[in-house]
């Protein structure tokens, strides 16, 4: 381990995820008199950041950009200029980014968290499982570069008129596992403490909590923290949905190591350039498509379609294919809008340069 990594000024950051590779990447900033910091919360042009010497309130002095994806976000590592008025100067490269399309339905994306290792997708057992919503969250999680983990919360509230709560939870567990191959699924209850210790043991590095309002994210976070630090609220009995008790993203250290990022409940989950995530979520359809007779098979009425053959054989649900098609269309639409915006921004940038050059030439001509 390098001498820089063990220096006292940075040692306090190790519990927040500071690594030797980050330390090496920060060398040029340190030479410029800057110190490393991790953004815990962003709020109206200011942020709460953690430095080696403790938390600071800093201004966001990073270069302005019209793309929200490039703006500072909870979980970012940054170079901070210390002093009486601390300022964030630049961001370090991210190794993962949780992104969805902007809630405003523009062509921009919205970063929910940065530099995440595990995405905990919280799903309440007090309400029916929504497969399509889970598939969306999984696509976003996989596309980020982090590892998804499905946590079924509120096992103590699971009900089944025909059997018992345990059987009901098992059924949802089986369905979620089928929808998410390669992803661990854990049944929990913060009321009874069921599997909270197991979840704690599974987490390391930086963990973000994603899910709908009322899914129990903040309650789960408090159980992991061992403290009622995150705000919680009641949910409506008729649909299991809750109010946004978490109003902004916040990063807090976990007692056993690593950090946790709590996020507001997600009502709208639109994809943003998540092709890789969709490929992972619907891996079985991708694999079947390679066996189709035609390379451009639309999986409809084409002869020799392996996907349709799997549906007819009961090996693939029609709902699954419909969901796959819908999300592919949505993702393609978002990607097309993004490409159009980028082209437009480049055009405007070039026009601005041209206007500046013309003004410079006119000024030079007047001086001659």
C-alpha positions as CSV (number, residue, x, y, z in Angstrom):
1,X,0.0,0.0,0.0
2,X,1.4,3.4,-0.9
3,X,2.6,6.0,1.5
4,X,0.0,8.5,0.2
5,X,-2.8,6.1,0.9
6,X,-1.9,5.9,4.6
7,X,-1.3,9.6,5.1
8,X,-3.2,10.9,8.2
9,X,-5.2,13.4,6.2
10,X,-6.8,10.7,4.1
11,X,-7.0,7.8,6.6
12,X,-10.5,8.8,7.8
13,X,-11.8,8.3,4.3
14,X,-11.1,4.6,4.1
15,X,-14.4,3.8,5.8
16,X,-16.1,5.8,3.1
17,X,-14.6,3.7,0.3
18,X,-11.2,5.5,-0.3
19,X,-8.9,3.1,-2.1
20,X,-5.3,2.9,-3.2
21,X,-6.3,3.3,-6.8
22,X,-8.3,6.5,-6.0
23,X,-5.3,7.8,-4.0
24,X,-3.0,7.3,-7.1
25,X,-5.6,9.0,-9.3
26,X,-5.7,12.0,-6.9
27,X,-2.0,12.7,-7.0
28,X,-2.1,15.6,-9.4
29,X,-4.9,17.3,-7.4
30,X,-3.0,16.9,-4.2
31,X,0.0,18.6,-5.8
32,X,-2.4,21.5,-6.5
33,X,-3.3,21.9,-2.8
34,X,-6.6,20.1,-3.1
35,X,-7.9,17.4,-0.7
36,X,-10.1,14.4,-1.5
37,X,-13.8,14.4,-0.4
38,X,-16.8,12.2,-0.9
39,X,-20.2,13.9,-1.5
40,X,-22.8,12.8,1.1
41,X,-25.6,15.1,0.0
42,X,-26.3,17.8,-2.6
43,X,-28.6,20.7,-1.9
44,X,-29.2,23.8,-4.0
45,X,-25.7,24.6,-5.2
46,X,-24.1,23.4,-2.0
47,X,-23.1,20.0,-0.7
48,X,-22.2,18.1,2.4
49,X,-18.9,16.3,1.9
50,X,-16.7,14.1,3.9
51,X,-12.9,14.8,4.0
52,X,-10.1,13.1,5.9
53,X,-10.5,15.7,8.7
54,X,-14.3,15.5,8.9
55,X,-17.5,16.8,7.2
56,X,-17.6,20.1,5.5
57,X,-20.2,22.3,3.8
58,X,-18.9,23.2,0.4
59,X,-19.9,25.1,-2.7
60,X,-20.2,23.3,-6.0
61,X,-17.6,25.1,-8.1
62,X,-17.2,22.4,-10.7
63,X,-17.6,23.7,-14.3
64,X,-21.2,24.3,-15.3
65,X,-22.7,21.8,-17.8
66,X,-26.1,21.5,-19.4
67,X,-26.0,17.7,-18.8
68,X,-27.3,16.7,-15.3
69,X,-25.4,13.4,-15.6
70,X,-22.1,15.3,-15.3
71,X,-23.2,17.3,-12.2
72,X,-22.0,16.3,-8.7
73,X,-24.1,13.6,-7.0
74,X,-24.3,11.7,-3.8
75,X,-21.5,9.1,-3.8
76,X,-19.1,11.1,-6.0
77,X,-15.5,11.5,-5.1
78,X,-14.2,15.0,-5.6
79,X,-11.2,17.3,-5.3
80,X,-12.0,20.0,-2.7
81,X,-10.2,23.3,-2.1
82,X,-10.1,23.7,1.7
83,X,-10.3,27.0,3.5
84,X,-12.9,29.4,5.1
85,X,-15.2,28.8,2.1
86,X,-14.5,25.2,0.8
87,X,-15.3,24.6,-2.8
88,X,-15.5,21.4,-4.9
89,X,-13.2,21.9,-7.9
90,X,-13.6,18.7,-9.9
91,X,-15.0,15.2,-9.8
92,X,-13.0,12.1,-9.9
93,X,-14.0,9.5,-12.6
94,X,-16.9,7.3,-11.5
95,X,-16.7,3.5,-11.6
96,X,-20.5,3.1,-11.6
97,X,-23.5,5.3,-12.0
98,X,-27.2,4.7,-11.3
99,X,-29.0,6.6,-14.0
100,X,-32.7,6.9,-15.1
101,X,-34.3,9.3,-17.6
102,X,-35.2,12.6,-16.1
103,X,-38.5,12.9,-14.3
104,X,-39.2,15.9,-16.5
105,X,-39.2,13.6,-19.6
106,X,-36.5,15.6,-21.3
107,X,-33.7,13.8,-23.2
108,X,-31.4,14.2,-20.1
109,X,-30.6,11.5,-17.6
110,X,-30.7,11.8,-13.9
111,X,-28.0,10.3,-11.7
112,X,-29.4,8.7,-8.6
113,X,-26.1,7.7,-7.0
114,X,-22.4,7.3,-8.1
115,X,-19.6,4.9,-7.3
116,X,-22.0,2.2,-6.0
117,X,-21.0,-1.5,-5.5
118,X,-24.4,-3.0,-4.5
119,X,-27.9,-1.9,-5.5
120,X,-30.5,-3.1,-3.0
121,X,-33.8,-3.2,-4.7
122,X,-36.4,-3.1,-1.9
123,X,-39.8,-4.8,-2.7
124,X,-42.6,-4.9,-0.2
125,X,-44.3,-8.2,0.6
126,X,-47.3,-6.2,1.9
127,X,-48.3,-5.5,-1.7
128,X,-48.5,-7.7,-4.9
129,X,-45.3,-8.1,-6.8
130,X,-45.1,-5.9,-10.0
131,X,-42.9,-7.9,-12.3
132,X,-42.5,-5.1,-14.9
133,X,-41.4,-2.6,-12.3
134,X,-38.9,-5.1,-10.9
135,X,-37.5,-5.7,-14.4
136,X,-37.0,-1.9,-14.9
137,X,-35.2,-1.6,-11.6
138,X,-33.0,-4.5,-12.4
139,X,-32.1,-3.1,-15.9
140,X,-31.1,0.2,-14.2
141,X,-29.1,-1.7,-11.6
142,X,-27.3,-4.0,-14.0
143,X,-26.5,-1.2,-16.4
144,X,-24.8,0.9,-13.7
145,X,-22.0,-1.7,-13.3
146,X,-23.0,-2.5,-9.7
147,X,-24.4,-5.8,-8.4
148,X,-28.1,-6.0,-7.8
149,X,-29.6,-7.6,-4.7
150,X,-33.4,-8.0,-4.3
151,X,-34.6,-7.6,-0.7
152,X,-38.2,-8.5,-0.1
153,X,-39.2,-6.4,2.9
154,X,-42.1,-6.5,5.4
155,X,-42.3,-10.3,5.6
156,X,-44.4,-9.9,8.8
157,X,-47.1,-8.2,6.7
158,X,-47.3,-10.8,4.0
159,X,-50.7,-12.3,3.8
160,X,-52.3,-15.1,1.9
161,X,-55.9,-16.0,2.5
162,X,-55.5,-19.6,1.3
163,X,-52.3,-20.5,3.1
164,X,-50.0,-18.7,5.5
165,X,-47.6,-15.8,5.4
166,X,-44.5,-17.9,5.1
167,X,-45.9,-19.7,2.0
168,X,-46.8,-16.4,0.5
169,X,-43.3,-15.0,1.0
170,X,-41.8,-18.1,-0.5
171,X,-44.0,-17.8,-3.6
172,X,-42.9,-14.2,-4.2
173,X,-39.3,-15.2,-3.5
174,X,-39.6,-17.8,-6.2
175,X,-41.2,-15.4,-8.7
176,X,-38.6,-12.7,-8.1
177,X,-35.8,-15.3,-8.4
178,X,-37.2,-16.4,-11.8
179,X,-37.3,-12.8,-13.0
180,X,-33.7,-12.1,-11.9
181,X,-31.3,-14.9,-12.7
182,X,-27.9,-14.4,-11.1
183,X,-29.4,-12.1,-8.4
184,X,-29.7,-13.0,-4.8
185,X,-33.2,-12.6,-3.3
186,X,-33.6,-12.2,0.4
187,X,-36.8,-12.1,2.5
188,X,-36.6,-9.7,5.5
189,X,-38.5,-8.0,8.2
190,X,-37.2,-5.2,10.3
191,X,-40.0,-5.8,12.8
192,X,-39.0,-9.3,13.6
193,X,-35.4,-8.9,12.6
194,X,-35.7,-11.7,10.0
195,X,-32.5,-12.0,7.9
196,X,-31.3,-8.5,8.7
197,X,-28.0,-10.0,9.9
198,X,-27.8,-12.0,6.7
199,X,-28.3,-8.8,4.7
200,X,-25.6,-7.0,6.7
201,X,-23.1,-9.7,6.0
202,X,-23.8,-9.5,2.3
203,X,-23.1,-5.8,2.0
204,X,-19.7,-4.3,1.4
205,X,-18.4,-1.1,-0.1
206,X,-21.1,1.4,-1.1
207,X,-24.7,0.2,-1.1
208,X,-27.7,2.2,-2.5
209,X,-31.3,1.5,-1.6
210,X,-33.8,1.7,-4.5
211,X,-37.5,1.1,-4.6
212,X,-41.0,2.5,-4.5
213,X,-42.3,4.8,-1.8
214,X,-43.6,2.6,1.0
215,X,-41.2,-0.3,0.1
216,X,-39.5,0.0,3.4
217,X,-36.2,1.4,2.2
218,X,-35.6,3.8,5.1
219,X,-36.8,1.3,7.7
220,X,-34.4,-1.2,6.2
221,X,-31.6,1.4,6.2
222,X,-32.2,2.2,9.9
223,X,-32.0,-1.6,10.7
224,X,-28.7,-1.7,9.0
225,X,-27.5,1.4,10.7
226,X,-28.7,0.3,14.1
227,X,-30.2,3.8,14.6
228,X,-33.4,5.6,13.6
229,X,-31.4,8.1,11.5
230,X,-33.5,7.9,8.3
231,X,-37.0,9.3,8.2
232,X,-39.8,6.7,7.8
233,X,-43.5,7.1,7.3
234,X,-46.8,5.2,7.1
235,X,-48.1,3.7,3.9
236,X,-51.7,3.6,2.5
237,X,-53.4,0.3,3.3
238,X,-55.3,0.2,-0.1
239,X,-52.2,0.1,-2.3
240,X,-49.2,-0.2,-0.1
241,X,-47.7,3.1,-1.3
242,X,-46.2,5.7,0.9
243,X,-45.2,9.3,0.9
244,X,-41.7,10.5,0.1
245,X,-40.3,10.6,3.6
246,X,-36.8,10.6,2.1
247,X,-36.6,13.8,0.2
248,X,-33.0,13.7,-1.0
249,X,-30.2,11.2,-1.4
250,X,-27.9,10.9,1.5
251,X,-24.7,8.9,2.2
252,X,-24.1,7.6,5.7
253,X,-21.5,5.1,7.1
254,X,-22.5,1.6,8.2
255,X,-21.4,0.4,11.6
256,X,-19.6,-2.7,10.3
257,X,-17.9,-0.8,7.4
258,X,-18.9,0.5,4.1
259,X,-21.5,3.2,3.4
260,X,-25.2,3.4,2.6
261,X,-27.1,5.7,0.2
262,X,-30.8,6.1,0.9
263,X,-32.9,7.5,-2.0
264,X,-36.4,9.0,-2.3
265,X,-39.1,6.5,-3.5
266,X,-39.2,6.1,-7.2
267,X,-42.6,6.4,-8.8
268,X,-41.4,6.9,-12.3
269,X,-38.6,4.6,-13.6
270,X,-37.8,5.5,-17.2
271,X,-34.8,3.9,-18.8
272,X,-31.8,5.9,-20.0
273,X,-29.5,4.2,-22.4
274,X,-29.7,0.9,-20.5
275,X,-29.1,-1.6,-23.4
276,X,-26.5,-3.6,-21.4
277,X,-28.9,-3.8,-18.4
278,X,-31.8,-5.0,-20.6
279,X,-29.5,-7.7,-22.1
280,X,-28.7,-8.9,-18.6
281,X,-32.3,-8.9,-17.3
282,X,-33.7,-10.7,-20.3
283,X,-30.7,-13.0,-20.9
284,X,-32.9,-16.0,-21.6
285,X,-34.6,-14.2,-24.5
286,X,-31.2,-12.9,-25.8
287,X,-30.0,-16.5,-25.8
288,X,-33.1,-17.9,-27.5
289,X,-32.9,-15.1,-30.2
290,X,-29.5,-16.4,-31.3
291,X,-31.1,-19.7,-32.2
292,X,-33.7,-18.1,-34.5
293,X,-33.6,-19.0,-38.1
294,X,-33.3,-15.3,-39.2
295,X,-30.8,-12.9,-37.7
296,X,-33.4,-10.1,-37.8
297,X,-36.2,-12.1,-36.3
298,X,-38.9,-10.0,-34.6
299,X,-40.1,-13.0,-32.6
300,X,-43.6,-12.7,-34.1
301,X,-44.8,-15.0,-36.9
302,X,-41.4,-15.6,-38.5
303,X,-40.7,-19.3,-39.2
304,X,-38.0,-20.9,-37.1
305,X,-38.4,-18.4,-34.2
306,X,-36.8,-20.0,-31.1
307,X,-38.4,-17.4,-28.9
308,X,-42.0,-18.2,-30.0
309,X,-41.2,-21.9,-29.8
310,X,-40.2,-21.5,-26.2
311,X,-43.5,-19.7,-25.5
312,X,-45.5,-22.5,-27.1
313,X,-43.6,-25.0,-25.1
314,X,-44.4,-23.2,-21.9
315,X,-40.7,-22.4,-21.3
316,X,-41.1,-18.6,-21.7
317,X,-44.0,-16.4,-20.6
318,X,-45.7,-14.2,-23.2
319,X,-45.7,-11.4,-20.6
320,X,-41.9,-11.6,-20.4
321,X,-41.5,-11.1,-24.1
322,X,-44.0,-8.2,-24.1
323,X,-42.1,-6.6,-21.3
324,X,-38.8,-7.1,-23.1
325,X,-40.2,-5.5,-26.3
326,X,-41.7,-2.5,-24.4
327,X,-38.5,-1.7,-22.6
328,X,-36.4,-2.1,-25.8
329,X,-38.7,0.5,-27.5
330,X,-38.5,2.8,-24.6
331,X,-34.8,2.6,-24.4
332,X,-34.4,3.1,-28.1
333,X,-36.6,6.2,-27.9
334,X,-34.6,7.6,-25.1
335,X,-31.3,6.9,-26.9
336,X,-32.6,8.6,-30.1
337,X,-33.7,11.7,-28.1
338,X,-30.3,11.8,-26.4
339,X,-28.4,11.6,-29.7
340,X,-30.6,14.4,-31.1
341,X,-29.9,16.6,-28.1
342,X,-26.1,15.9,-28.3
343,X,-26.1,16.8,-32.0
344,X,-28.1,20.0,-31.2
345,X,-25.7,21.0,-28.4
346,X,-22.7,20.4,-30.7
347,X,-24.3,22.6,-33.3
348,X,-25.0,25.4,-30.9
349,X,-21.5,25.1,-29.5
350,X,-20.1,25.4,-33.1
351,X,-22.3,28.4,-33.8
352,X,-21.1,30.1,-30.6
353,X,-17.5,29.6,-31.7
354,X,-18.3,31.0,-35.1
355,X,-20.1,34.1,-33.6
356,X,-17.1,34.7,-31.3
357,X,-14.6,34.4,-34.3
358,X,-16.7,36.8,-36.4
359,X,-16.8,39.3,-33.5
360,X,-13.0,39.0,-33.1
361,X,-12.5,39.6,-36.8
362,X,-14.7,42.6,-36.9
363,X,-12.9,44.1,-33.9
364,X,-9.5,43.4,-35.6
365,X,-10.7,45.0,-38.8
366,X,-11.8,48.2,-37.0
367,X,-8.4,48.5,-35.3
368,X,-6.5,48.2,-38.6
